Amino acid sequence: MRKRPRIFRLLNKELCMGYLELFGDCYPELQLNRGMFVQLLDIGGCTVFEHKENGDIVGFAVVKDNSLRLICVSEKYRRQGIGSELLAQAEEHIGKEHSEVILGGASGLFIGAPVSKENFDKRSFPFFEKRGYVFDDGCAEMELLLDDFSASEHDLPVAGNVTFGYIDGTSEALKKAVEETVPDWVQYFGGSKVFCGFCGGEIASFCITEEWEPSVVSDGVHRTGAVGCVGTVPRFRRQGIGLKMVALAAEELKKQGFGKCFIHHTGVYDWYEKIGCRTVLWELFGKKALS
């Protein structure tokens, strides 16, 4: 019989490095250092379940509130029941105060369950599905390297007389445009730096530009900014305004000394690919009701 995983609430530097090493083996596409890993996962405020073999950490799961934020098992030790064991312990812990488990949750690292592109397209994650989890939606996390980026290198024609530039994030005209496009986003535009496309004096498209460190695409080399809450007012859509605005906003980040542009939580990854963005991570949103 396997030993039950050990549980930790607060982690010292040595433990964090052990978890980071295993995390790096499981997700080699993410180049996070220890500080980024700890901050994004909020690991000091989490409960961590671990499994060791011969004194080495070979698997761990991280829980906060009702969210399973991360579960990792060394490739060498997979298909031996360790992942199932860690998941069962995490669910037991969550079930003491909650009736539902959310995969990812409100974390700076994973907001869903990381999957391959194939599984993302199928909306499937067999490991969790076999254990009662249900998946509905998903998102891509993307990056655009800015060192050699130029919006002029992309064919981005727009219809009509369109101009681009920054606007005060508290502008009533901006609030009206956001309300008309995605009402739930108004809360995010209280004072952020907002880059817009203007058509005939009206705001046609908008996005927030900001520093985003650390982020899931951070590598400790490039300073990372982000373009987010990208929207185009319905009557101005399908005119090329939104994509050109994003490209020019990315150029603005480059002028400000950023080496990467982070595109967070998007479902229109093929749209962003037109200007050279690449998907770093695919995530599915899943949950399970606990009896």
Secondary structure, 3 states (H helix, E strand, C coil): CCCCCEEECCCCHHHHHHHHHHHHHHCCCCCCCHHHHHHHHCHHHCEEEEEEECCEEEEEEEEECCEEEEEEECHHHCCCCHHHHHHHHHHHHHHCCCCEEEECCCCCCCCCEEECHHHHHHCCCHHHHCCCCEEEEEEEEEEEECCCCCHHHCCCCCCCCEEEEEECCCCHHHHHHHHHHCHHHHHHHCCCEEEEEEECCEEEEEEEEEECCCCCCCCCCCCEEEEEEEEECHHHCCCCHHHHHHHHHHHHHHHCCCCEEEEEEECCHHHHHCCCCEEEEEEEEEEEECC
